[in-house]
Amino acid sequence: MVNTKIISVFGFFLFVASGCYAQKVFAVQYANQADVRVFVVTYPNQADLKVYKLKYQNQTGVNNGNWFFTNYANQADKKIYFADYPNQADVKIYVVAYKNQAGWVNNAKKHYFY
């Protein structure tokens, strides 16, 4: 009975910790260095993900569109490349002005940031 509770608690923390990934990003210069290729769209209705740029690393959380840009690639959970054209991108993003506006529009593309 105790072992079941320990395994359940461990599984819960593992699940929560896995959701914390992919919010620290680093922009690379070349597409072949990237984990995900993104394109910044002009209008929010064109986006798969609405992104808010965080000022501090400790504000990152679950895969919800709140990104912190790191100074070095080894500090990031995902390396991204800003594509020149929308058809070159895996995910289209729109940068929002407020943190509460960030989030996924197209949930089918969420797996790119896990």
C-alpha positions in Angstrom: 0.0 0.0 0.0 2.8 2.4 0.9 4.7 1.5 -2.3 1.7 2.3 -4.4 1.4 5.8 -2.8 5.1 6.4 -3.3 4.9 5.4 -6.9 1.8 7.6 -7.4 3.5 10.6 -5.9 6.6 10.0 -7.9 4.6 9.7 -11.1 2.7 12.9 -10.4 5.9 14.8 -9.8 7.4 13.3 -13.0 4.4 14.4 -14.9 4.5 17.9 -13.5 8.2 18.2 -14.2 7.8 17.0 -17.8 5.3 19.8 -18.4 7.9 22.4 -17.4 10.1 21.9 -20.4 10.3 23.8 -23.6 9.8 27.3 -22.3 13.4 28.3 -22.2 14.4 28.9 -25.8 17.5 29.8 -27.8 17.4 31.3 -31.3 19.9 29.6 -33.6 21.3 31.0 -36.8 20.8 28.0 -39.0 17.8 25.8 -39.6 19.7 22.5 -39.2 20.7 23.5 -35.6 17.1 24.0 -34.5 14.7 21.6 -32.7 11.8 23.7 -34.0 11.4 26.1 -36.9 9.0 29.0 -36.2 7.6 31.9 -38.3 6.3 35.1 -36.8 2.9 36.0 -38.3 1.3 39.4 -38.6 -2.1 38.6 -37.2 -3.1 36.5 -34.1 -5.6 34.5 -36.1 -2.8 33.1 -38.3 -0.9 31.7 -35.3 -0.6 28.2 -33.9 0.9 29.7 -30.7 0.7 33.1 -29.1 4.0 33.8 -27.3 4.8 36.2 -24.5 8.5 37.0 -23.9 9.4 36.7 -20.3 11.9 38.9 -18.6 13.1 36.4 -16.0 14.0 32.7 -16.3 12.2 31.7 -13.1 8.8 32.8 -14.6 8.8 29.8 -17.1 6.3 27.1 -16.5 4.2 24.6 -18.4 4.0 24.6 -22.2 1.8 27.6 -22.4 3.5 30.1 -24.7 5.5 32.0 -22.0 9.0 32.0 -23.4 12.3 33.1 -21.9 15.2 33.6 -24.4 18.5 32.3 -23.0 21.9 33.6 -23.8 23.4 30.2 -24.5 22.1 27.1 -26.4 23.0 24.8 -23.5 20.7 26.7 -21.2 17.6 26.2 -23.4 15.1 23.5 -23.5 14.5 24.0 -27.2 16.5 25.6 -29.9 14.4 27.5 -32.4 15.1 28.9 -35.9 13.1 31.9 -37.2 12.1 30.9 -40.7 11.8 33.4 -43.6 8.5 32.0 -44.9 5.5 30.4 -43.3 5.8 27.2 -45.3 9.2 26.6 -43.9 8.0 26.6 -40.3 6.8 23.9 -38.0 4.9 26.4 -35.8 3.6 29.8 -36.6 3.8 32.2 -33.6 2.4 35.6 -32.8 4.0 37.7 -30.1 1.5 39.2 -27.6 1.8 42.2 -25.3 0.5 40.6 -22.1 1.3 37.3 -20.4 -2.4 36.3 -20.0 -2.8 36.4 -23.8 -0.2 33.7 -24.4 -1.3 30.1 -25.2 -1.9 27.5 -27.9 -4.4 28.1 -30.6 -3.6 24.9 -32.5 -3.2 22.1 -29.9 -2.1 19.7 -32.7 1.3 21.4 -32.8 1.9 21.3 -29.0 4.2 18.2 -29.3 6.9 20.3 -30.9 7.7 21.9 -27.5 7.7 18.8 -25.3 
